[in-house]
């Protein structure tokens, strides 16, 4: 139960970890999680607008942008594309093999 709950909460950040607990208990749990490197926010039960704001902030911050032109139109270079380049171009495809993302606007790879 804990493993599937942990995976679910990390895949869908931000997420609610515990409900209906006292403020002192919530603060002690928050402190222990923050010692491990997590970022937590204590939200009251009637403050659902704040939770929606936090969710939209996290989605905005986690977008991948091109470091060259700052465009959001990027895609991950697939393993099949890398393998095809290696077969067709051999040593000359090294520029594509060691990169992970490519910008659709300026074609920059990083």
ABEGO torsion letter per residue (X at the ends): XAAAAAAAAAABOBBBABBGBBAAAAAAAAAAAAAAGBBBBBBBAABAAAAAAAAAAAAAAABBBBAAAGBABBBBBBAAAAAAAAAAAEAAAAAAAABABBBAAAGBBX
